Amino acid sequence: MTIVRHESSEILSDVVEANGFVFTAGVVADDPSEDAKGQTEQILKEIDRLLGLCGTDKSKIVSATIWVTDIRNRDQVNVAWRAWTGGKDLPARACVEAKLADPRLLVEIAVIAVK
């Protein structure tokens, strides 16, 4: 089995291809000054880019994990999520309240897709 790692740092790779699957690391917003909806939109744009590096796209996502610092932000996340997915090709998904590494960050998302 071949494993291809993209955009690696000292502690992680932003996206990894293995056995026909694509795994993203947890993606957070570049601009944490935005609200949960704005941060989610930034994250989803980055997920599009990462999946594109691996020759796949959001229609091939099979699983998504979303972490929010306050579960009450889930509604804002869902507004951005629905706009991004268009309500089709929906993956299995979990949305969990959790503390994130930077207190300005409100949302983090990781996905698994197929090629």
Backbone as CSV, one residue per row, in Angstrom:
resi,resn,N_x,N_y,N_z,CA_x,CA_y,CA_z,C_x,C_y,C_z
1,MET,0.841,-1.179,0.000,0.000,0.000,0.000,0.883,1.238,0.000
2,THR,0.570,2.158,-0.874,1.286,3.421,-0.957,0.586,4.467,-0.099
3,ILE,1.368,5.224,0.662,0.854,6.339,1.453,1.518,7.604,0.946
4,VAL,0.698,8.608,0.633,1.202,9.889,0.164,0.762,10.954,1.158
5,ARG,1.743,11.684,1.693,1.474,12.742,2.659,1.709,14.098,1.993
6,HIS,0.769,15.014,2.199,0.867,16.349,1.598,0.972,17.400,2.700
7,GLU,1.795,18.413,2.425,1.928,19.576,3.297,2.228,19.164,4.743
8,SER,3.316,18.425,4.884,3.713,17.916,6.199,4.519,18.948,6.976
9,SER,4.359,18.918,8.289,5.137,19.759,9.189,5.851,18.839,10.181
10,GLU,6.362,19.404,11.236,7.049,18.599,12.246,6.100,17.675,13.009
11,ILE,4.791,18.002,13.018,3.869,17.204,13.834,2.737,16.537,13.070
12,LEU,2.493,16.930,11.821,1.372,16.329,11.095,1.469,16.617,9.612
13,SER,0.645,15.910,8.858,0.432,16.210,7.444,-0.979,16.764,7.326
14,ASP,-1.157,17.775,6.489,-2.484,18.368,6.342,-3.475,17.414,5.701
15,VAL,-2.976,16.549,4.819,-3.838,15.575,4.153,-2.993,14.367,3.760
16,VAL,-3.580,13.172,3.894,-2.867,11.925,3.615,-3.743,11.039,2.727
17,GLU,-3.110,10.460,1.703,-3.776,9.494,0.827,-3.276,8.096,1.174
18,ALA,-4.206,7.149,1.335,-3.827,5.763,1.620,-4.942,4.824,1.195
19,ASN,-4.600,3.829,0.411,-5.522,2.754,0.048,-6.839,3.276,-0.530
20,GLY,-6.764,4.326,-1.354,-7.955,4.866,-1.991,-8.741,5.854,-1.142
21,PHE,-8.263,6.113,0.066,-8.916,7.068,0.954,-8.063,8.321,1.097
22,VAL,-8.724,9.416,1.448,-8.063,10.689,1.714,-8.511,11.151,3.093
23,PHE,-7.535,11.456,3.946,-7.800,11.861,5.329,-7.249,13.272,5.536
24,THR,-8.085,14.191,5.983,-7.551,15.506,6.329,-7.277,15.556,7.821
25,ALA,-6.315,16.371,8.178,-6.131,16.709,9.586,-7.298,17.610,9.977
26,GLY,-7.420,17.923,11.240,-8.418,18.893,11.662,-8.079,20.241,11.048
27,VAL,-9.040,20.833,10.364,-8.834,22.111,9.680,-9.529,23.198,10.486
28,VAL,-8.814,24.292,10.713,-9.362,25.442,11.429,-9.276,26.677,10.536
29,ALA,-9.960,27.723,10.937,-9.996,28.964,10.163,-8.656,29.684,10.217
30,ASP,-8.294,30.325,9.116,-7.108,31.188,9.081,-7.372,32.503,9.804
31,ASP,-8.612,32.978,9.738,-8.992,34.247,10.363,-9.985,33.970,11.485
32,PRO,-9.489,33.841,12.732,-10.382,33.511,13.837,-11.242,34.674,14.325
33,SER,-11.167,35.832,13.668,-11.987,36.969,14.096,-13.446,36.815,13.644
34,GLU,-13.705,35.893,12.736,-15.066,35.698,12.236,-15.893,34.840,13.200
35,ASP,-17.223,34.875,13.028,-18.111,34.052,13.843,-18.030,32.597,13.367
36,ALA,-18.814,31.732,13.994,-18.745,30.305,13.674,-19.091,30.026,12.212
37,LYS,-20.061,30.729,11.666,-20.421,30.539,10.257,-19.250,30.941,9.360
38,GLY,-18.661,32.101,9.615,-17.534,32.562,8.814,-16.331,31.647,8.919
39,GLN,-16.039,31.179,10.126,-14.926,30.245,10.300,-15.206,28.946,9.546
40,THR,-16.444,28.469,9.613,-16.796,27.231,8.910,-16.626,27.403,7.405
41,GLU,-17.041,28.537,6.871,-16.874,28.789,5.441,-15.395,28.760,5.055
42,GLN,-14.534,29.351,5.876,-13.090,29.316,5.611,-12.584,27.878,5.608
43,ILE,-13.021,27.107,6.603,-12.580,25.719,6.747,-13.012,24.893,5.537
44,LEU,-14.254,25.047,5.121,-14.758,24.263,3.992,-14.031,24.610,2.697
45,LYS,-13.659,25.862,2.527,-12.860,26.263,1.360,-11.498,25.564,1.391
46,GLU,-10.896,25.480,2.574,-9.606,24.798,2.706,-9.756,23.293,2.479
47,ILE,-10.838,22.707,2.946,-11.078,21.288,2.696,-11.201,21.038,1.201
48,ASP,-11.904,21.919,0.487,-11.974,21.795,-0.974,-10.574,21.766,-1.580
49,ARG,-9.716,22.661,-1.120,-8.345,22.740,-1.651,-7.571,21.462,-1.352
50,LEU,-7.647,20.994,-0.117,-6.909,19.790,0.282,-7.381,18.566,-0.489
51,LEU,-8.687,18.418,-0.640,-9.198,17.283,-1.407,-8.751,17.369,-2.860
52,GLY,-8.726,18.582,-3.401,-8.267,18.778,-4.774,-6.817,18.361,-4.983
53,LEU,-5.976,18.577,-3.956,-4.579,18.125,-4.047,-4.491,16.624,-4.285
54,CYS,-5.507,15.912,-3.807,-5.505,14.447,-3.876,-6.385,13.916,-5.001
55,GLY,-6.908,14.808,-5.826,-7.707,14.371,-6.961,-9.110,13.928,-6.599
56,THR,-9.664,14.476,-5.532,-11.034,14.146,-5.157,-11.759,15.435,-4.788
57,ASP,-12.992,15.302,-4.323,-13.764,16.492,-3.975,-14.802,16.162,-2.904
58,LYS,-15.554,17.178,-2.499,-16.494,17.030,-1.391,-17.589,16.003,-1.659
59,SER,-17.894,15.720,-2.922,-18.925,14.716,-3.222,-18.482,13.309,-2.837
60,LYS,-17.191,13.144,-2.576,-16.643,11.832,-2.228,-16.337,11.700,-0.729
61,ILE,-16.748,12.686,0.072,-16.540,12.603,1.523,-17.479,11.556,2.093
62,VAL,-16.925,10.630,2.868,-17.735,9.583,3.483,-17.955,9.818,4.978
63,SER,-17.095,10.635,5.596,-17.221,10.895,7.025,-16.667,12.273,7.346
64,ALA,-17.340,12.969,8.262,-16.868,14.271,8.723,-17.017,14.335,10.236
65,THR,-16.015,14.880,10.885,-16.085,15.142,12.320,-15.918,16.633,12.510
66,ILE,-16.872,17.216,13.229,-16.872,18.653,13.480,-16.786,18.874,14.982
67,TRP,-15.833,19.707,15.378,-15.714,20.099,16.779,-16.098,21.560,16.885
68,VAL,-16.961,21.894,17.823,-17.344,23.277,18.100,-17.061,23.560,19.567
69,THR,-16.621,24.773,19.859,-16.302,25.108,21.248,-17.551,25.323,22.082
70,ASP,-18.655,25.588,21.416,-19.944,25.766,22.093,-20.995,25.139,21.190
71,ILE,-21.692,24.126,21.666,-22.644,23.392,20.833,-23.737,24.309,20.294
72,ARG,-23.942,25.446,20.939,-24.930,26.407,20.435,-24.494,27.009,19.098
73,ASN,-23.227,26.888,18.742,-22.730,27.366,17.440,-23.042,26.395,16.306
74,ARG,-23.571,25.238,16.652,-23.868,24.224,15.639,-24.806,24.752,14.557
75,ASP,-25.768,25.578,14.939,-26.700,26.119,13.944,-25.973,26.959,12.900
76,GLN,-25.020,27.803,13.326,-24.239,28.612,12.382,-23.383,27.724,11.481
77,VAL,-22.796,26.690,12.071,-21.997,25.737,11.297,-22.875,25.073,10.244
78,ASN,-24.082,24.677,10.648,-24.986,23.988,9.718,-25.422,24.871,8.559
79,VAL,-25.556,26.167,8.774,-25.896,27.085,7.674,-24.804,27.019,6.608
80,ALA,-23.546,27.130,7.030,-22.429,27.064,6.082,-22.326,25.676,5.464
81,TRP,-22.524,24.635,6.257,-22.438,23.258,5.783,-23.490,22.989,4.698
82,ARG,-24.735,23.406,4.943,-25.804,23.180,3.961,-25.519,23.923,2.657
83,ALA,-25.024,25.151,2.766,-24.694,25.913,1.560,-23.580,25.221,0.778
84,TRP,-22.603,24.676,1.479,-21.451,24.026,0.845,-21.840,22.713,0.181
85,THR,-22.637,21.902,0.880,-22.998,20.587,0.336,-24.151,20.659,-0.656
86,GLY,-24.960,21.699,-0.555,-26.143,21.756,-1.405,-27.160,20.686,-1.063
87,GLY,-26.981,20.039,0.090,-27.925,19.012,0.534,-27.799,17.678,-0.174
88,LYS,-26.676,17.469,-0.890,-26.516,16.187,-1.583,-25.132,15.607,-1.309
89,ASP,-24.997,14.318,-1.581,-23.747,13.590,-1.333,-23.292,13.781,0.114
90,LEU,-24.230,13.684,1.046,-23.930,13.952,2.453,-23.199,12.780,3.107
91,PRO,-22.130,13.073,3.841,-21.387,12.015,4.535,-22.021,11.692,5.886
92,ALA,-21.558,10.615,6.489,-21.825,10.400,7.911,-21.121,11.539,8.637
93,ARG,-21.709,12.007,9.751,-21.145,13.202,10.375,-21.368,13.179,11.877
94,ALA,-20.387,13.678,12.598,-20.517,13.884,14.040,-20.190,15.340,14.330
95,CYS,-20.895,15.918,15.292,-20.621,17.288,15.725,-20.524,17.250,17.244
96,VAL,-19.356,17.613,17.766,-19.047,17.435,19.176,-18.557,18.742,19.780
97,GLU,-18.995,19.061,20.974,-18.468,20.221,21.683,-17.120,19.852,22.297
98,ALA,-16.118,20.720,22.082,-14.775,20.455,22.594,-14.001,21.763,22.715
99,LYS,-13.059,21.786,23.611,-12.155,22.922,23.717,-11.095,22.777,22.630
100,LEU,-10.823,23.868,21.898,-9.806,23.842,20.852,-8.531,24.498,21.363
101,ALA,-7.425,24.284,20.657,-6.105,24.737,21.113,-6.014,26.254,21.259
102,ASP,-6.665,26.993,20.378,-6.644,28.455,20.409,-8.054,28.919,20.790
103,PRO,-8.212,29.668,21.854,-9.553,30.058,22.298,-10.313,30.938,21.306
104,ARG,-9.644,31.511,20.321,-10.329,32.304,19.290,-11.000,31.419,18.249
105,LEU,-10.561,30.182,18.149,-11.127,29.253,17.173,-12.427,28.678,17.715
106,LEU,-13.445,28.647,16.869,-14.767,28.172,17.268,-15.130,26.836,16.658
107,VAL,-14.461,26.468,15.563,-14.811,25.278,14.790,-13.539,24.611,14.268
108,GLU,-13.565,23.280,14.231,-12.516,22.494,13.579,-13.215,21.337,12.875
109,ILE,-12.777,21.024,11.668,-13.407,19.948,10.890,-12.342,19.057,10.273
110,ALA,-12.554,17.742,10.362,-11.725,16.751,9.670,-12.643,15.869,8.845
111,VAL,-12.183,15.491,7.648,-13.003,14.625,6.790,-12.188,13.444,6.277
112,ILE,-12.935,12.425,5.886,-12.376,11.276,5.185,-13.150,11.153,3.867
113,ALA,-12.419,11.042,2.772,-13.039,10.931,1.459,-12.425,9.756,0.710
114,VAL,-13.085,9.351,-0.355,-12.518,8.355,-1.243,-12.026,9.066,-2.494
115,LYS,-11.120,8.413,-3.204,-10.564,8.997,-4.438,-11.557,8.858,-5.567
